[in-house]
Amino acid sequence: MNFLYLLTLAISLAGLGALDRRHKLAFAKNPKAALLATGLPYLLFVAWDFTGIFLGVFFKGDSPYLSGLMLAPDFPIEELFFLAVLCYSTLIIANWLPLLLNRSKK
């Protein structure tokens, strides 16, 4: 089993958390709002994935970087971490971009 992709996703989440804490962008600023803003899309994406798997549209690829740990047929554990990175990074960008734009105007 190869855990490289899973490790990369976990490191990415840790980096997003550090960025969040450093600049007080999401969970460090308003944990309830951040949980809602990431949790709802996360759950929708998981439901989307299971629907796609059920319809035969989504399937597990044959990558040597996957751990082989499956939560369901065609649903590797890495998918949960990927969706977390996707949702969290979107929230970080959405909160950080206005700060960067305001800073450049000054």
TAWOZI-V940641 format. One record per residue. N is the residue number from 1. RES is the residue in one small letter. PSI is psi in radians with two decimals (none if undefined). Layout:
[[N/RES/PSI] [N/RES/PSI]]
This chain:
[[1/m/2.45] [2/n/2.17] [3/f/0.32] [4/l/-0.83] [5/y/-0.76] [6/l/-0.74] [7/l/-0.74] [8/t/-0.74] [9/l/-0.71] [10/a/-0.71] [11/i/-0.67] [12/s/-0.76] [13/l/-0.71] [14/a/-0.71] [15/g/-0.71] [16/l/-0.70] [17/g/-0.71] [18/a/-0.73] [19/l/-0.72] [20/d/-0.86] [21/r/-0.77] [22/r/-0.71] [23/h/0.06] [24/k/1.11] [25/l/-0.60] [26/a/-1.61] [27/f/-0.59] [28/a/-0.38] [29/k/-0.87] [30/n/1.56] [31/p/-0.69] [32/k/-0.80] [33/a/-0.69] [34/a/-0.70] [35/l/-0.72] [36/l/-0.76] [37/a/-0.44] [38/t/-0.59] [39/g/-0.75] [40/l/-0.88] [41/p/-0.62] [42/y/-0.86] [43/l/-0.66] [44/l/-0.72] [45/f/-0.68] [46/v/-0.78] [47/a/-0.71] [48/w/-0.79] [49/d/-0.84] [50/f/-0.62] [51/t/-0.79] [52/g/-0.66] [53/i/-0.79] [54/f/-0.69] [55/l/-0.09] [56/g/0.23] [57/v/-0.70] [58/f/2.50] [59/f/2.77] [60/k/2.25] [61/g/3.08] [62/d/1.11] [63/s/2.42] [64/p/-0.15] [65/y/-0.15] [66/l/2.59] [67/s/-0.44] [68/g/-0.08] [69/l/2.05] [70/m/2.35] [71/l/-0.47] [72/a/2.94] [73/p/2.28] [74/d/0.38] [75/f/1.52] [76/p/2.73] [77/i/-0.51] [78/e/-0.48] [79/e/-0.67] [80/l/-0.73] [81/f/-0.70] [82/f/-0.78] [83/l/-0.63] [84/a/-0.76] [85/v/-0.75] [86/l/-0.88] [87/c/-0.76] [88/y/-0.75] [89/s/-0.61] [90/t/-0.75] [91/l/-0.72] [92/i/-0.82] [93/i/-0.77] [94/a/-0.55] [95/n/-0.48] [96/w/-0.61] [97/l/-0.82] [98/p/-0.62] [99/l/-0.72] [100/l/-0.71] [101/l/-0.70] [102/n/-0.65] [103/r/-0.64] [104/s/-0.37] [105/k/-0.41] [106/k/none]]
